[in-house]
Amino acid sequence: MLFKYFKSFIFLSLGLFCAINCKKEQKREIKTETITFTKEGELTVSSTENNSTLGRFDIEIAETEYETQTGLMYRETMEENQGMLFIFDNMAMHSFYMKNTQIPLDIVYIDDNLKIVSFQKNAKPFDETGLSSGVPIKYVLEIKAGLSDKLGLKIGDSISYSKQ
């Protein structure tokens, strides 16, 4: 009888040993594709005060629901002369957040007359706090953090853009 228990103990021990140590799992490498900038148009910001050009940007354009939802998420870099222009169907209040966004950004809110109406400067990477336009808007321009101050952008300045 003791032999029967011993034999059961040995089989259970071997089974447990194999379950823990003999299980061969293939490690799967998760590959993430780097998203690169695709120029889809050009945008110019002009001063309302003296009609001078403050900045020019190559832009990607976010028009679809998916493009608007993902924006600049998962990007590792962005050049100073690059930005993303979001185009909405209607004037409305909009709020952005920095979920999965690795690059600090200035968010420039623009009305249907192509005039800058508000800013969210130096938005922090990965921060999920809502960054409201504060007023109804139709467009949003996202550029590298610090550029709106560097270029001297102000409320009332205007943009113009063209698609390629």
C-alpha positions in Angstrom: 0.0 0.0 0.0 2.9 2.3 0.8 4.3 1.5 -2.6 1.0 2.6 -4.2 1.1 6.0 -2.5 4.8 6.4 -3.4 4.1 5.5 -7.0 1.2 8.1 -7.1 3.5 10.7 -5.5 6.2 10.0 -8.1 3.8 10.4 -11.1 2.2 13.6 -9.7 5.7 15.0 -9.0 6.9 14.2 -12.5 3.7 15.6 -14.0 4.1 18.8 -12.0 7.8 19.0 -12.9 7.0 18.7 -16.6 4.1 21.2 -16.4 6.5 23.8 -14.9 9.8 23.0 -16.5 9.1 21.0 -19.6 6.5 23.3 -21.1 8.1 24.9 -24.2 6.6 28.2 -25.1 7.9 30.0 -28.1 8.7 33.6 -27.3 6.9 35.8 -29.7 8.5 39.0 -30.7 6.0 41.8 -30.9 6.9 44.1 -33.8 5.6 47.6 -33.9 5.9 49.5 -37.0 7.4 53.0 -36.8 5.0 55.5 -38.2 6.7 58.0 -40.4 5.5 61.4 -41.6 3.7 61.6 -44.9 3.4 65.0 -46.5 -0.2 65.6 -47.6 -0.1 69.4 -47.9 1.4 72.7 -46.9 0.3 75.2 -44.3 1.3 78.8 -43.7 0.7 80.9 -40.6 0.5 84.6 -41.1 0.4 87.5 -38.7 -2.8 89.5 -38.8 -0.9 92.6 -37.4 1.5 93.0 -40.3 0.5 90.4 -42.9 3.9 88.7 -42.6 4.6 84.9 -42.7 5.3 83.5 -39.3 5.8 79.9 -40.3 5.5 77.3 -43.0 4.7 73.6 -42.3 4.6 70.4 -44.3 1.4 68.8 -43.0 -0.4 65.5 -42.7 -4.1 65.9 -42.7 -6.5 64.1 -40.4 -10.0 64.0 -41.9 -11.4 60.6 -41.2 -12.6 59.3 -37.9 -9.6 57.0 -37.6 -7.0 59.7 -38.5 -8.7 62.1 -36.0 -8.7 59.5 -33.2 -5.0 58.5 -33.7 -3.4 61.8 -34.7 0.3 61.8 -33.9 0.1 58.8 -31.6 3.0 56.3 -31.7 5.3 58.7 -33.5 8.9 58.9 -32.2 10.0 62.1 -33.9 8.7 65.1 -35.8 10.6 67.8 -37.5 10.1 71.5 -36.7 8.7 72.1 -40.1 6.1 69.4 -39.8 2.6 69.3 -38.3 -0.7 67.6 -38.4 -3.9 69.5 -39.4 -7.2 68.1 -38.1 -10.2 69.1 -40.2 -13.7 68.7 -38.6 -17.0 68.7 -40.4 -18.6 71.4 -38.2 -17.7 74.2 -35.8 -17.8 72.7 -32.3 -15.8 72.5 -29.0 -13.1 69.9 -29.2 -10.8 68.4 -26.6 -7.5 66.6 -27.3 -5.3 64.4 -25.1 -1.8 63.0 -25.4 -2.6 59.3 -24.9 0.1 57.3 -26.7 1.7 60.5 -28.0 5.5 60.5 -27.4 6.2 64.0 -28.7 5.5 67.1 -26.6 3.2 69.3 -28.7 1.6 72.8 -29.1 -2.0 72.4 -30.0 -3.4 75.4 -32.0 -7.1 75.7 -32.3 -8.5 77.5 -35.4 -12.0 78.6 -36.3 -13.9 78.3 -39.6 -12.5 81.7 -40.8 -9.0 80.1 -40.5 -8.1 82.4 -37.5 -6.3 81.1 -34.4 -8.6 81.2 -31.5 -6.8 79.4 -28.7 -3.7 77.3 -27.8 -2.7 74.5 -25.5 1.1 74.9 -25.3 3.6 72.2 -24.3 1.1 69.3 -24.0 2.9 66.6 -22.1 3.5 63.2 -23.7 1.2 60.4 -22.6 -1.0 62.7 -20.5 -4.6 61.8 -20.8 -6.0 65.0 -19.4 -8.4 66.6 -21.8 -7.1 69.8 -23.5 -10.1 71.8 -24.5 -10.3 74.3 -27.3 -12.3 76.5 -25.0 -14.4 77.9 -27.9 -15.9 76.3 -31.0 -13.4 75.4 -33.7 -13.2 73.7 -37.1 -9.4 73.0 -37.3 -6.5 72.0 -35.1 -2.8 72.3 -35.9 -0.4 70.1 -33.9 3.2 71.2 -34.0 6.3 70.5 -31.8 6.1 72.0 -28.4 7.6 75.5 -28.1 7.1 76.4 -31.7 4.1 78.6 -31.2 6.1 80.8 -28.8 9.3 80.6 -31.0 7.3 81.8 -34.1 5.3 84.4 -32.1 1.9 82.9 -32.9 -1.0 84.9 -31.5 -4.8 84.6 -31.2 -6.1 86.3 -34.4 -3.3 85.1 -36.6 -4.4 83.2 -39.7 -3.6 80.0 -41.5 -3.9 79.0 -45.1 -3.3 75.5 -46.4 -3.3 73.4 -49.5 -3.6 69.7 -50.0 -1.3 67.9 -52.4 
